[in-house]
């Protein structure tokens, strides 16, 4: 039986096999949400992001309504974003379920 404390800690560089939620642990939330919104990516605060890797997410969404994405290219861009905008506790946004549903149903328009 494995020890739950043996789980790897979020660290850069992200890879296609990194859990998606690691981006939220390593990148400023304002910038990460903007990055995802510009690309139509719905990973921020997604409950599946807690269990899926970027590679798994790319496979799952290949035929879905949000379209496919290249996991390797995405993590390359996320690594650059993380270097430029590391996580800052003062800008962290931890939405509740209601906020997640509203954001999913009525995404904010970004200019």
GINOR-V787109 format. One record per residue. RES is the residue in three letters. NEAR is the number of other C-alpha atoms within 10 Angstrom. Layout:
RES;NEAR
RES;NEAR
This chain:
UNK;3
UNK;6
UNK;6
UNK;7
UNK;7
UNK;7
UNK;8
UNK;8
UNK;9
UNK;15
UNK;12
UNK;14
UNK;14
UNK;22
UNK;20
UNK;19
UNK;14
UNK;21
UNK;20
UNK;26
UNK;21
UNK;17
UNK;26
UNK;22
UNK;18
UNK;23
UNK;23
UNK;22
UNK;23
UNK;14
UNK;17
UNK;22
UNK;18
UNK;13
UNK;15
UNK;14
UNK;17
UNK;12
UNK;11
UNK;12
UNK;15
UNK;15
UNK;20
UNK;21
UNK;19
UNK;15
UNK;12
UNK;14
UNK;20
UNK;13
UNK;13
UNK;17
UNK;20
UNK;24
UNK;20
UNK;18
UNK;21
UNK;20
UNK;15
UNK;13
UNK;13
UNK;14
UNK;10
UNK;10
UNK;7
UNK;12
UNK;12
UNK;15
UNK;17
UNK;14
UNK;19
UNK;16
UNK;12
UNK;17
UNK;21
UNK;15
UNK;13
UNK;23
UNK;20
UNK;13
UNK;18
UNK;22
UNK;13
UNK;12
UNK;17
UNK;19
UNK;20
UNK;13
UNK;10
UNK;8
UNK;11
UNK;14
UNK;14
UNK;12
UNK;12
UNK;9
UNK;12
UNK;9
UNK;12
UNK;17
UNK;13
UNK;11
UNK;13
UNK;12
UNK;9
UNK;9
UNK;13
UNK;10
UNK;7
UNK;7
UNK;4
